[in-house]
Structures are given as C-alpha cells and as structure tokens.
Amino acid sequence: MSEEPASESRAAFAWPARGRVRTTHLLAAKAAGHRWAMLTSYDQYTAALFDAAGVPVLLVGDSAADNVFGHDTTIPVTVDEMLPLVRAVTRSAPRSLVVADLPFGSYEEDGKQALRTARSPRFVRRYADLAGELDRAVREFAADVHAGAFPGPEHSFD
C-alpha cells in the first residue's frame, strides 16, 4: 500500500480562526484538496474534546439509537430523542460544524418530508445544521425539473 505524497500544487487552506466551521469552509477545503475528519459525538464531553482537537465536523448520528438508548437497531430513535443530543453537542462545540441525522421515518416519503422535519422549529432552532438534508432535497428537486417531472399537472394553470 503506497501513500500519496503531499502535492505541491494543492492550494493553501486554513479553517476559520474564530467562529463556527460552515459548509462554505468545507467546500473551500475540498476545492483546495484538503481532507478533514468527521467524528460522531452524542454528548458534551466528546464534543468538547473533538472541538478542542480541531475536528471541523461533528455528526450526531441516528446510531445513538443503539449506542446511547440501547435499541437493537437505529430504526426506533425519534426526533424527540435526538434533540437533547444535538443540543449538548452544539453547545459544547463552539467551532465545529454539527450535522444531525434525521431519524428513520422522518424523511422517507420524499425530500419535502425531510425539509418539513428538519425545518421544524423544534429541530432547527439553532441546534442543527441542515447541510446534508437540504443538499439532498435540492438535488432531488433539480433532478425532477431536469426529468420533466416538475412542474407537474398539479402545478400548472392550464
């Protein structure tokens, strides 16, 4: 197994010195060829440690179902159970971008259901970053437009 040598052609990149990492910073890092870590955190202690260590992205995953709440699978976890975990991680990690999974059953219908769940005041307030879900919903919408599935007859005034 060979390691790729550091490329001299890669653009310089630095995470923001102050403030929270944002999706625009991740896009800039990707454009510069910079790799970054994303670690899972469910509590204030690991979130604070990861943040202090410079981990730019923290995930509050639905895997909390089996790692925190003792379920056999991730399916039973609810938005209500995820909220305290997202709050704890966000409050304890002032620099890292915090991404929260939407639990099973809160997005399966379509991107619109994901947006309704993710944008609900209880979930969003200031605790969750909607980066992944918004990106997925926008891509789904764009694909519908390109495929001619939107606007459909229900959106027309003929």
DSSP file (Angstrom, degrees, kcal/mol; ACC not computed):
  #  RESIDUE AA STRUCTURE BP1 BP2  ACC     N-H-->O    O-->H-N    N-H-->O    O-->H-N    TCO  KAPPA ALPHA  PHI   PSI    X-CA   Y-CA   Z-CA
    1    1 A M              0   0    0      0, 0.0     2,-0.4     0, 0.0     0, 0.0   0.000 360.0 360.0 360.0 124.3    0.0    0.0    0.0
    2    2 A S        -     0   0    0      0, 0.0     2,-0.4     0, 0.0     0, 0.0  -0.826 360.0-133.7-108.0 145.2    1.5    3.3   -1.0
    3    3 A E        -     0   0    0     -2,-0.4     0, 0.0     1,-0.0     0, 0.0  -0.746  24.1-116.3 -95.0 143.2    0.7    6.7    0.4
    4    4 A E        -     0   0    0     -2,-0.4     3,-0.1     1,-0.1    -1,-0.0  -0.631  34.1-121.5 -75.9 127.4    0.2    9.6   -1.9
    5    5 A P        -     0   0    0      0, 0.0     2,-0.1     0, 0.0    -1,-0.1  -0.332  37.1 -88.2 -68.1 152.8    2.8   12.3   -1.4
    6    6 A A        -     0   0    0      1,-0.1     2,-0.4     2,-0.1     3,-0.0  -0.398  47.9-125.3 -60.6 131.6    1.7   15.7   -0.4
    7    7 A S    >   -     0   0    0      1,-0.1     3,-0.6    -2,-0.1    -1,-0.1  -0.659  12.9-156.4 -87.2 132.6    1.1   17.7   -3.5
    8    8 A E  T 3  S+     0   0    0     -2,-0.4    -1,-0.1     1,-0.2    -2,-0.1   0.712  92.8  64.0 -74.5 -20.8    2.8   21.0   -4.0
    9    9 A S  T 3  S+     0   0    0      2,-0.1    -1,-0.2    -3,-0.0     2,-0.1   0.603  76.2 109.8 -82.7 -10.0    0.0   22.1   -6.4
   10   10 A R  S <  S-     0   0    0     -3,-0.6    23,-0.1     1,-0.1    22,-0.1  -0.412  74.7-115.6 -66.6 138.5   -2.6   22.0   -3.7
   11   11 A A        -     0   0    0     20,-0.2     2,-0.1    21,-0.2    -1,-0.1  -0.411  34.8 -98.4 -72.1 150.1   -3.9   25.4   -2.7
   12   12 A A        -     0   0    0     -2,-0.1     2,-0.4    21,-0.0    -1,-0.1  -0.419  45.6-173.6 -66.5 142.6   -3.3   26.6    0.8
   13   13 A F        +     0   0    0     -2,-0.1     2,-0.4    -3,-0.1    16,-0.0  -1.000  12.1 178.5-141.9 140.4   -6.2   26.1    3.1
   14   14 A A        -     0   0    0     -2,-0.4     3,-0.1    11,-0.0    15,-0.0  -0.996  28.4-123.2-140.7 135.6   -6.9   27.1    6.7
   15   15 A W        -     0   0    0     -2,-0.4     6,-0.0     1,-0.1    -2,-0.0  -0.340  53.8 -77.6 -66.7 157.9  -10.0   26.6    8.9
   16   16 A P        -     0   0    0      0, 0.0    -1,-0.1     0, 0.0     5,-0.1  -0.323  33.8-140.6 -61.0 139.4  -11.5   29.8   10.3
   17   17 A A  S    S+     0   0    0     -3,-0.1     2,-0.3     1,-0.1    -2,-0.1   0.842  85.4  18.7 -70.1 -33.0   -9.6   31.1   13.2
   18   18 A R  S    S+     0   0    0      2,-0.1    -1,-0.1    77,-0.0    77,-0.0  -0.925 104.6  31.1-134.4 159.9  -12.8   32.1   15.0
   19   19 A G  S    S-     0   0    0     -2,-0.3     2,-0.2    -3,-0.1     3,-0.0  -0.057  92.9 -44.3  83.6 172.4  -16.4   31.2   14.7
   20   20 A R        -     0   0    0      1,-0.1    76,-0.2    76,-0.1     2,-0.2  -0.503  57.0-109.4 -79.8 142.1  -18.1   28.0   13.6
   21   21 A V        -     0   0    0     74,-3.5     2,-0.2    -2,-0.2    77,-0.2  -0.501  42.6-162.5 -64.2 137.1  -17.0   26.0   10.6
   22   22 A R    >>  -     0   0    0     -2,-0.2     4,-1.5    75,-0.1     3,-0.7  -0.737  34.7-101.6-120.7 168.5  -19.6   26.3    7.9
   23   23 A T  H 3> S+     0   0    0      1,-0.3     4,-2.3    -2,-0.2     5,-0.2   0.820 121.2  61.5 -61.7 -30.0  -20.4   24.4    4.7
   24   24 A T  H 3> S+     0   0    0      1,-0.2     4,-2.0     2,-0.2    -1,-0.3   0.866 102.0  51.8 -64.2 -34.2  -18.7   27.1    2.7
   25   25 A H  H <> S+     0   0    0     -3,-0.7     4,-2.5     2,-0.2    -1,-0.2   0.888 108.4  51.0 -67.4 -38.4  -15.5   26.3    4.6
   26   26 A L  H  X S+     0   0    0     -4,-1.5     4,-2.5     2,-0.2    -2,-0.2   0.903 109.5  50.3 -65.5 -39.8  -15.9   22.6    3.7
   27   27 A L  H  X S+     0   0    0     -4,-2.3     4,-2.4     2,-0.2    -1,-0.2   0.910 111.5  48.1 -63.3 -41.5  -16.4   23.5    0.0
   28   28 A A  H  X S+     0   0    0     -4,-2.0     4,-1.7     2,-0.2    -2,-0.2   0.895 111.1  50.9 -65.4 -39.9  -13.2   25.6    0.1
   29   29 A A  H  <>S+     0   0    0     -4,-2.5     5,-2.9     2,-0.2     4,-0.3   0.919 111.1  48.2 -63.2 -43.2  -11.3   22.8    1.8
   30   30 A K  H ><5S+     0   0    0     -4,-2.5     3,-1.6     1,-0.2    -2,-0.2   0.924 109.9  51.6 -63.4 -44.0  -12.5   20.3   -0.9
   31   31 A A  H 3<5S+     0   0    0     -4,-2.4    -1,-0.2     1,-0.3   -20,-0.2   0.827 109.5  51.0 -61.8 -31.3  -11.5   22.7   -3.7
   32   32 A A  T 3<5S-     0   0    0     -4,-1.7    -1,-0.3    -5,-0.2    -2,-0.2   0.452 117.7-113.8 -85.3  -0.5   -8.1   23.0   -2.1
   33   33 A G  T < 5 +     0   0    0     -3,-1.6     2,-0.4    -4,-0.3    -3,-0.2   0.701  65.7 150.7  76.9  18.7   -7.7   19.3   -2.0
   34   34 A H      < -     0   0    0     -5,-2.9     2,-0.3    -6,-0.2    -1,-0.3  -0.697  34.8-149.1 -89.1 133.5   -7.7   19.3    1.9
   35   35 A R        -     0   0    0     -2,-0.4     2,-0.3    -3,-0.1    -5,-0.0  -0.737  16.8-172.6 -98.0 150.6   -9.1   16.3    3.7
   36   36 A W        -     0   0    0     -2,-0.3     2,-0.3    19,-0.0    19,-0.1  -0.946  21.4-111.8-141.3 162.2  -10.8   16.6    7.1
   37   37 A A        -     0   0    0     -2,-0.3    20,-1.0     2,-0.0     2,-0.4  -0.651  18.2-167.8 -93.0 149.6  -12.2   14.4    9.8
   38   38 A M  E     -a   57   0A   0     -2,-0.3     2,-0.3    18,-0.1    20,-0.2  -0.955  15.8-175.3-134.5 116.1  -15.8   14.0   10.7
   39   39 A L  E     -a   58   0A   0     18,-1.7    20,-2.6    -2,-0.4     2,-0.4  -0.826  24.3-117.0-115.9 152.6  -16.4   12.2   14.0
   40   40 A T  E     +a   59   0A   0     -2,-0.3     2,-0.4    18,-0.2    20,-0.2  -0.704  33.6 175.6 -89.5 135.7  -19.6   11.1   15.8
   41   41 A S        +     0   0    0     18,-2.6    20,-0.1    -2,-0.4    48,-0.1  -0.999  20.5 174.0-140.4 139.4  -20.5   12.6   19.1
   42   42 A Y        +     0   0    0     -2,-0.4     2,-0.3    18,-0.1    46,-0.1   0.406  67.3  42.9-119.4  -3.1  -23.5   12.2   21.3
   43   43 A D  S  > S-     0   0    0     45,-0.1     4,-1.8    46,-0.1     5,-0.2  -0.897  81.9-105.7-145.3 168.2  -22.5   14.1   24.4
   44   44 A Q  H  > S+     0   0    0     -2,-0.3     4,-2.3     1,-0.2     5,-0.2   0.814 110.8  56.6 -66.4 -32.3  -20.9   17.3   25.7
   45   45 A Y  H  > S+     0   0    0      2,-0.2     4,-2.1     1,-0.2    -1,-0.2   0.958 112.1  37.4 -70.5 -51.5  -17.7   15.7   26.7
   46   46 A T  H  > S+     0   0    0      2,-0.2     4,-3.0     1,-0.2     5,-0.3   0.885 116.2  55.4 -68.3 -35.1  -16.6   14.1   23.5
   47   47 A A  H  X S+     0   0    0     -4,-1.8     4,-2.5     1,-0.2    -2,-0.2   0.935 109.5  45.9 -61.0 -45.6  -18.0   17.1   21.5
   48   48 A A  H  X S+     0   0    0     -4,-2.3     4,-2.5     2,-0.2    -1,-0.2   0.896 114.8  48.0 -65.0 -40.2  -15.8   19.5   23.6
   49   49 A L  H  X S+     0   0    0     -4,-2.1     4,-1.8     2,-0.2    -2,-0.2   0.938 113.8  45.6 -64.9 -47.7  -12.7   17.2   23.2
   50   50 A F  H  <>S+     0   0    0     -4,-3.0     5,-2.5     2,-0.2     4,-0.4   0.904 114.1  49.6 -63.2 -41.2  -13.2   16.8   19.4
   51   51 A D  H ><5S+     0   0    0     -4,-2.5     3,-1.5    -5,-0.3    -1,-0.2   0.933 111.1  48.5 -62.9 -46.9  -13.8   20.6   19.0
   52   52 A A  H 3<5S+     0   0    0     -4,-2.5    -1,-0.2     1,-0.3    -2,-0.2   0.811 107.4  56.9 -63.8 -29.8  -10.7   21.4   21.0
   53   53 A A  T 3<5S-     0   0    0     -4,-1.8    -1,-0.3    -5,-0.2    -2,-0.2   0.533 121.7-108.3 -79.6  -5.4   -8.7   19.0   18.9
   54   54 A G  T < 5 +     0   0    0     -3,-1.5    -3,-0.2    -4,-0.4    -2,-0.1   0.656  58.6 161.5  90.3  16.0   -9.7   20.8   15.8
   55   55 A V      < -     0   0    0     -5,-2.5    -1,-0.3     1,-0.2   -17,-0.1  -0.601  26.0-157.8 -69.6 119.2  -12.2   18.3   14.3
   56   56 A P        +     0   0    0      0, 0.0    41,-3.1     0, 0.0     2,-0.4   0.762  69.0  39.7 -76.9 -23.8  -14.1   20.5   11.9
   57   57 A V  E     -ab  38  97A   0    -20,-1.0   -18,-1.7    39,-0.2     2,-0.4  -0.987  61.0-170.8-132.6 129.8  -17.3   18.4   11.6
   58   58 A L  E     -ab  39  98A   0     39,-3.1    41,-3.1    -2,-0.4     2,-0.5  -0.955  11.1-151.3-117.0 137.3  -19.2   16.5   14.2
   59   59 A L  E     -ab  40  99A   0    -20,-2.6   -18,-2.6    -2,-0.4     2,-0.9  -0.918   9.0-161.5-108.2 128.9  -22.1   14.1   13.5
   60   60 A V  E     - b   0 100A   0     39,-2.9    41,-2.4    -2,-0.5     2,-0.1  -0.890  34.3-163.8-101.9  97.3  -24.9   13.4   15.9
   61   61 A G    >   -     0   0    0     -2,-0.9     3,-1.7    39,-0.2     4,-0.1  -0.413  36.5-121.6 -90.3 157.5  -26.0   10.2   14.2
   62   62 A D  T >  S+     0   0    0      1,-0.3     3,-2.1     2,-0.2     4,-0.2   0.572 102.1  89.3 -68.7  -6.2  -29.2    8.2   14.5
   63   63 A S  T >>  +     0   0    0      1,-0.3     4,-2.0     2,-0.2     3,-0.7   0.579  62.3  87.0 -65.0  -7.8  -26.7    5.5   15.6
   64   64 A A  H <>>S+     0   0    0     -3,-1.7     4,-2.5     1,-0.2     5,-2.4   0.775  72.7  74.8 -58.5 -24.9  -27.5    7.0   19.0
   65   65 A A  H <45S+     0   0    0     -3,-2.1     6,-2.8     1,-0.2    -1,-0.2   0.935 111.7  20.6 -54.4 -49.0  -30.4    4.5   19.0
   66   66 A D  H <45S+     0   0    0     -3,-0.7    -1,-0.2    -4,-0.2    -2,-0.2   0.678 129.4  47.9 -96.7 -17.6  -28.1    1.6   19.6
   67   67 A N  H  <5S+     0   0    0     -4,-2.0    -3,-0.2     2,-0.1    -2,-0.2   0.697 130.6  12.7 -94.3 -20.5  -25.1    3.4   21.1
   68   68 A V  T  <5S+     0   0    0     -4,-2.5    -3,-0.2    -5,-0.2    -2,-0.1   0.711 131.5  39.9-118.7 -47.5  -26.9    5.6   23.6
   69   69 A F  S   <S-     0   0    0     -5,-2.4    -3,-0.2     2,-0.0    -4,-0.1   0.502  98.6-121.2 -92.7  -4.7  -30.5    4.4   24.0
   70   70 A G        +     0   0    0     -6,-0.3    -4,-0.2     1,-0.2    -5,-0.1   0.651  56.7 149.1  79.1  16.1  -29.9    0.7   23.9
   71   71 A H        -     0   0    0     -6,-2.8    -1,-0.2    -7,-0.2     3,-0.0  -0.382  53.7-126.5 -75.0 162.1  -32.0   -0.2   21.0
   72   72 A D  S    S+     0   0    0     -2,-0.1     2,-0.2     2,-0.0    -1,-0.1   0.759  90.6  14.3 -78.6 -25.7  -31.1   -3.2   18.8
   73   73 A T  S    S-     0   0    0     -8,-0.1     4,-0.2     1,-0.0    -2,-0.1  -0.802  79.9-108.2-137.4 178.0  -31.2   -1.0   15.6
   74   74 A T  S >  S+     0   0    0     -2,-0.2     3,-0.9     1,-0.2    30,-0.4   0.583  96.0  88.6 -85.3  -9.9  -31.3    2.6   14.6
   75   75 A I  T 3  S+     0   0    0      1,-0.2    -1,-0.2    28,-0.1   -12,-0.0   0.850  80.0  54.5 -62.2 -39.6  -34.9    2.4   13.5
   76   76 A P  T 3  S+     0   0    0      0, 0.0    -1,-0.2     0, 0.0    -2,-0.1   0.679  79.5 108.8 -73.7 -14.4  -36.7    3.2   16.8
   77   77 A V    <   -     0   0    0     -3,-0.9     2,-0.2   -15,-0.2    27,-0.1  -0.322  54.6-156.5 -66.5 144.6  -34.9    6.5   17.6
   78   78 A T     >  -     0   0    0      1,-0.1     4,-1.8    25,-0.1     3,-0.2  -0.705  31.3-108.6-117.1 166.9  -37.1    9.6   17.2
   79   79 A V  H  > S+     0   0    0     -2,-0.2     4,-2.0     1,-0.2    -1,-0.1   0.903 120.3  57.5 -58.5 -41.4  -36.6   13.3   16.6
   80   80 A D  H  4 S+     0   0    0      1,-0.2    -1,-0.2     2,-0.2    -3,-0.0   0.855 107.9  46.1 -60.2 -35.3  -37.6   13.9   20.2
   81   81 A E  H  > S+     0   0    0     -3,-0.2     4,-0.6     1,-0.2    -1,-0.2   0.815 111.7  52.0 -76.1 -30.0  -34.8   11.6   21.4
   82   82 A M  H  X S+     0   0    0     -4,-1.8     4,-2.4     1,-0.2     3,-0.5   0.831  93.3  74.7 -74.4 -32.2  -32.2   13.2   19.1
   83   83 A L  H  X S+     0   0    0     -4,-2.0     4,-2.6     1,-0.2     5,-0.2   0.883  93.6  48.0 -53.6 -50.0  -32.9   16.8   20.2
   84   84 A P  H  > S+     0   0    0      0, 0.0     4,-2.2     0, 0.0    -1,-0.2   0.866 113.2  50.1 -62.1 -32.4  -31.1   16.7   23.6
   85   85 A L  H  X S+     0   0    0     -4,-0.6     4,-2.4    -3,-0.5     5,-0.2   0.926 111.0  47.7 -69.2 -44.3  -28.1   15.1   22.0
   86   86 A V  H  X S+     0   0    0     -4,-2.4     4,-2.6     1,-0.2     5,-0.2   0.906 112.4  50.6 -62.7 -41.5  -27.9   17.7   19.2
   87   87 A R  H  X S+     0   0    0     -4,-2.6     4,-2.6    -5,-0.2     5,-0.2   0.937 111.1  47.8 -61.1 -47.1  -28.3   20.5   21.8
   88   88 A A  H  X S+     0   0    0     -4,-2.2     4,-1.4    -5,-0.2    -2,-0.2   0.922 114.8  44.9 -62.1 -45.4  -25.5   19.1   24.0
   89   89 A V  H  X S+     0   0    0     -4,-2.4     4,-1.0     2,-0.2    -1,-0.2   0.928 114.9  47.7 -65.8 -45.4  -23.1   18.6   21.1
   90   90 A T  H  < S+     0   0    0     -4,-2.6     3,-0.5     1,-0.2    -2,-0.2   0.904 112.6  48.3 -64.5 -42.0  -23.8   22.0   19.6
   91   91 A R  H  < S+     0   0    0     -4,-2.6    -1,-0.2    -5,-0.2    -2,-0.2   0.805 115.4  45.3 -67.5 -28.4  -23.5   23.9   22.9
   92   92 A S  H  < S+     0   0    0     -4,-1.4    -1,-0.2    -5,-0.2    -2,-0.2   0.543 108.6  56.6 -94.9  -8.1  -20.2   22.1   23.8
   93   93 A A     <  +     0   0    0     -4,-1.0    -1,-0.2    -3,-0.5   -35,-0.1  -0.743  57.4 171.1-125.9  82.9  -18.5   22.5   20.4
   94   94 A P  S    S+     0   0    0      0, 0.0    -1,-0.1     0, 0.0    -4,-0.1   0.656  79.2  36.3 -69.6 -14.8  -18.4   26.2   19.5
   95   95 A R  S    S+     0   0    0    -75,-0.2   -74,-3.5   -40,-0.1    -2,-0.1   0.813  95.7  85.7-106.0 -40.7  -16.2   25.8   16.5
   96   96 A S  S    S-     0   0    0    -76,-0.2     2,-0.4   -49,-0.1   -39,-0.2  -0.306  78.8-116.5 -69.5 145.0  -17.1   22.5   14.8
   97   97 A L  E     -b   57   0A   0    -41,-3.1   -39,-3.1   -75,-0.1     2,-0.6  -0.686  32.0-146.4 -73.0 129.7  -19.9   22.3   12.2
   98   98 A V  E     -b   58   0A   0     -2,-0.4    31,-0.6   -41,-0.2     2,-0.5  -0.909  14.8-171.0-107.1 122.5  -22.6   20.0   13.8
   99   99 A V  E     -bc  59 129A   0    -41,-3.1   -39,-2.9    -2,-0.6     2,-0.5  -0.944   6.3-159.6-112.7 130.3  -24.5   17.8   11.4
  100  100 A A  E     -b   60   0A   0     29,-0.8   -39,-0.2    -2,-0.5     2,-0.2  -0.929  13.4-130.0-115.3 133.0  -27.5   15.8   12.7
  101  101 A D        -     0   0    0    -41,-2.4   -19,-0.0    -2,-0.5   -42,-0.0  -0.483  19.3-128.2 -70.2 144.8  -29.1   12.8   11.2
  102  102 A L        -     0   0    0     -2,-0.2   -40,-0.1     1,-0.1     3,-0.1  -0.855  35.5-113.4 -88.8 131.5  -32.8   12.7   10.7
  103  103 A P    >   -     0   0    0      0, 0.0     3,-1.9     0, 0.0     4,-0.1  -0.180  40.5 -79.0 -65.0 158.0  -34.2    9.5   12.2
  104  104 A F  T 3  S+     0   0    0    -30,-0.4     0, 0.0     1,-0.3     0, 0.0  -0.245 118.6  29.0 -52.7 137.5  -35.7    6.8   10.2
  105  105 A G  T 3  S+     0   0    0     -3,-0.1    -1,-0.3   -27,-0.1     4,-0.1   0.348  98.4  88.4  92.0  -6.8  -39.3    7.6    9.2
  106  106 A S  S <  S+     0   0    0     -3,-1.9    11,-0.3    -4,-0.1    12,-0.2   0.358 103.5  16.0-105.1   6.0  -38.8   11.4    9.2
  107  107 A Y  S    S+     0   0    0     -4,-0.1     7,-0.4    -5,-0.1     3,-0.2   0.408  89.4 103.2-152.1  -2.8  -37.6   11.7    5.5
  108  108 A E  S    S+     0   0    0      1,-0.2     3,-0.1     5,-0.1    -2,-0.1   0.792  73.8  64.2 -66.5 -30.1  -38.5    8.5    3.6
  109  109 A E  S    S-     0   0    0      1,-0.2     2,-0.3    -4,-0.1    -1,-0.2   0.962 119.6 -59.4 -59.2 -53.0  -41.5    9.9    1.7
  110  110 A D     >  -     0   0    0     -3,-0.2     4,-1.6     1,-0.0     3,-0.4  -0.965  57.7 -73.7-175.1 179.3  -39.5   12.5   -0.3
  111  111 A G  H  > S+     0   0    0     -2,-0.3     4,-2.4     1,-0.2     5,-0.2   0.803 124.3  61.2 -61.6 -29.6  -37.2   15.5    0.1
  112  112 A K  H  > S+     0   0    0      2,-0.2     4,-2.6     1,-0.2    -1,-0.2   0.902 102.8  49.6 -66.2 -40.3  -40.2   17.6    1.1
  113  113 A Q  H  > S+     0   0    0     -3,-0.4     4,-2.6     2,-0.2     5,-0.2   0.902 109.9  52.2 -63.8 -39.7  -40.9   15.4    4.1
  114  114 A A  H  X S+     0   0    0     -4,-1.6     4,-3.2    -7,-0.4     5,-0.3   0.925 110.6  47.6 -61.3 -43.9  -37.2   15.7    5.1
  115  115 A L  H  X S+     0   0    0     -4,-2.4     4,-2.7     2,-0.2    -2,-0.2   0.912 110.6  51.6 -64.4 -41.6  -37.4   19.5    4.8
  116  116 A R  H  < S+     0   0    0     -4,-2.6     4,-0.5     2,-0.2    -2,-0.2   0.931 116.1  41.1 -60.5 -44.4  -40.6   19.6    6.9
  117  117 A T  H >< S+     0   0    0     -4,-2.6     3,-0.9   -11,-0.3     6,-0.3   0.951 119.0  44.0 -67.4 -49.5  -39.0   17.5    9.6
  118  118 A A  H 3< S+     0   0    0     -4,-3.2    -2,-0.2     1,-0.3    -1,-0.2   0.823 115.1  48.5 -68.3 -31.6  -35.6   19.3    9.5
  119  119 A R  T 3< S+     0   0    0     -4,-2.7    -1,-0.3    -5,-0.3    -2,-0.2   0.485  79.3 122.3 -89.2  -2.2  -37.1   22.8    9.3
  120  120 A S  S X> S-     0   0    0     -3,-0.9     4,-2.5    -4,-0.5     3,-1.1  -0.377  73.3-121.9 -60.6 137.4  -39.5   22.2   12.2
  121  121 A P  H 3> S+     0   0    0      0, 0.0     4,-1.0     0, 0.0    -1,-0.1   0.822 109.9  56.9 -52.4 -35.4  -38.7   24.9   14.8
  122  122 A R  H 34 S+     0   0    0      1,-0.2    -4,-0.1     2,-0.1    -2,-0.1   0.874 114.7  36.6 -65.8 -36.2  -38.1   22.3   17.5
  123  123 A F  H <4 S+     0   0    0     -3,-1.1     5,-0.3    -6,-0.3     4,-0.2   0.896 125.4  35.1 -84.3 -41.4  -35.4   20.6   15.4
  124  124 A V  H >X S+     0   0    0     -4,-2.5     3,-1.7    -7,-0.2     4,-1.3   0.979  71.5 119.3 -79.6 -58.8  -33.7   23.5   13.8
  125  125 A R  T 3< S-     0   0    0     -4,-1.0    -1,-0.1    -5,-0.3    -2,-0.1   0.018 106.6 -50.3  21.5-102.1  -33.8   26.4   16.2
  126  126 A R  T 34 S+     0   0    0     -3,-0.1    -1,-0.3     3,-0.0    -2,-0.1   0.186 127.4  81.3-132.7  15.6  -30.1   26.8   16.4
  127  127 A Y  T <4 S+     0   0    0     -3,-1.7     2,-0.3    -4,-0.2    -2,-0.2   0.779  81.4  56.2 -96.4 -28.5  -29.0   23.3   17.1
  128  128 A A     <  -     0   0    0     -4,-1.3     2,-0.5    -5,-0.3   -29,-0.1  -0.805  61.3-145.7-114.4 147.8  -29.0   21.5   13.8
  129  129 A D  B     -c   99   0A   0    -31,-0.6   -29,-0.8    -2,-0.3     3,-0.3  -0.944   8.2-159.7-105.5 127.9  -27.2   22.1   10.5
  130  130 A L     >  +     0   0    0     -2,-0.5     4,-3.2     1,-0.2     5,-0.4   0.231  52.2 121.9 -91.6  14.4  -29.4   21.1    7.6
  131  131 A A  H  > S+     0   0    0      1,-0.2     4,-2.3     2,-0.2    -1,-0.2   0.882  75.8  39.3 -48.1 -56.0  -26.5   20.8    5.2
  132  132 A G  H  > S+     0   0    0     -3,-0.3     4,-2.3     1,-0.2    -1,-0.2   0.923 119.5  44.3 -65.2 -46.4  -27.0   17.2    4.1
  133  133 A E  H  > S+     0   0    0     -4,-0.2     4,-2.6     2,-0.2    -1,-0.2   0.895 114.7  48.1 -69.2 -40.1  -30.7   17.2    4.0
  134  134 A L  H  X S+     0   0    0     -4,-3.2     4,-2.7     2,-0.2     5,-0.2   0.920 111.9  50.5 -65.2 -42.2  -31.0   20.5    2.2
  135  135 A D  H  X S+     0   0    0     -4,-2.3     4,-2.4    -5,-0.4    -2,-0.2   0.925 112.6  46.6 -60.1 -45.1  -28.4   19.4   -0.3
  136  136 A R  H  X S+     0   0    0     -4,-2.3     4,-2.5     2,-0.2    -2,-0.2   0.918 113.1  48.8 -63.5 -44.5  -30.2   16.1   -0.9
  137  137 A A  H  X S+     0   0    0     -4,-2.6     4,-2.5     2,-0.2    -2,-0.2   0.895 112.0  48.5 -64.7 -40.5  -33.6   17.8   -1.3
  138  138 A V  H  X S+     0   0    0     -4,-2.7     4,-2.9     2,-0.2    -1,-0.2   0.918 112.1  48.8 -66.5 -42.7  -32.3   20.4   -3.7
  139  139 A R  H  X S+     0   0    0     -4,-2.4     4,-2.4    -5,-0.2    -2,-0.2   0.910 111.9  49.8 -61.6 -41.4  -30.6   17.7   -5.8
  140  140 A E  H  X S+     0   0    0     -4,-2.5     4,-2.0     2,-0.2    -2,-0.2   0.916 112.5  47.0 -62.9 -44.1  -33.9   15.7   -5.8
  141  141 A F  H  X S+     0   0    0     -4,-2.5     4,-2.3     2,-0.2    -2,-0.2   0.927 112.2  49.8 -62.5 -46.5  -35.8   18.8   -6.9
  142  142 A A  H  X S+     0   0    0     -4,-2.9     4,-2.7     1,-0.2    -2,-0.2   0.892 109.6  51.6 -61.3 -39.9  -33.3   19.6   -9.6
  143  143 A A  H  X S+     0   0    0     -4,-2.4     4,-2.2     1,-0.2     6,-0.3   0.898 109.0  51.0 -63.6 -40.1  -33.5   16.0  -10.9
  144  144 A D  H  X>S+     0   0    0     -4,-2.0     5,-2.2     2,-0.2     6,-1.2   0.912 111.4  47.8 -62.4 -42.6  -37.3   16.3  -11.1
  145  145 A V  H ><5S+     0   0    0     -4,-2.3     3,-1.0     4,-0.2    -2,-0.2   0.936 113.6  46.8 -63.6 -46.9  -37.0   19.5  -13.0
  146  146 A H  H 3<5S+     0   0    0     -4,-2.7    -1,-0.2     1,-0.3    -2,-0.2   0.842 112.5  50.2 -65.0 -33.3  -34.5   18.1  -15.5
  147  147 A A  H 3<5S-     0   0    0     -4,-2.2    -1,-0.3    -5,-0.2    -2,-0.2   0.537 114.7-116.5 -82.5  -5.9  -36.5   14.9  -15.9
  148  148 A G  T <<5S+     0   0    0     -3,-1.0    -3,-0.2    -4,-0.5    -2,-0.1   0.587  84.1 119.4  82.3   9.3  -39.7   16.9  -16.6
  149  149 A A      < +     0   0    0     -5,-2.2    -4,-0.2    -6,-0.3    -5,-0.1   0.631  58.4  83.9 -82.5 -13.4  -41.4   15.6  -13.5
  150  150 A F  S    S+     0   0    0     -6,-1.2    -2,-0.3     1,-0.3    -1,-0.2  -0.992  80.1  35.5-137.9 131.7  -41.7   19.1  -12.1
  151  151 A P  S    S-     0   0    0      0, 0.0    -1,-0.3     0, 0.0     5,-0.0   0.464  88.4-177.2 -77.4 144.2  -43.8   21.2  -12.7
  152  152 A G    >   -     0   0    0     -2,-0.1     3,-2.2    -3,-0.1     4,-0.3  -0.324  47.0 -81.0 -95.1-177.5  -46.4   18.5  -13.0
  153  153 A P  G >  S+     0   0    0      0, 0.0     3,-1.4     0, 0.0     5,-0.1   0.831 128.4  61.1 -56.2 -33.7  -50.1   18.9  -13.8
  154  154 A E  G 3  S+     0   0    0      1,-0.3     0, 0.0     3,-0.1     0, 0.0   0.651 104.6  49.9 -69.8 -12.9  -50.9   19.9  -10.3
  155  155 A H  G <  S+     0   0    0     -3,-2.2     2,-0.3     2,-0.0    -1,-0.3   0.326  95.7  91.7-104.1   5.5  -48.5   22.9  -10.7
  156  156 A S    <   -     0   0    0     -3,-1.4    -4,-0.0    -4,-0.3     0, 0.0  -0.713  59.6-154.0-107.4 154.5  -50.0   24.2  -13.9
  157  157 A F              0   0    0     -2,-0.3    -1,-0.1     1,-0.2    -3,-0.1   0.125 360.0 360.0-109.3  18.9  -52.8   26.7  -14.6
  158  158 A D              0   0    0     -5,-0.1    -1,-0.2     0, 0.0    -2,-0.0   0.500 360.0 360.0 -69.6 360.0  -53.9   25.4  -18.0
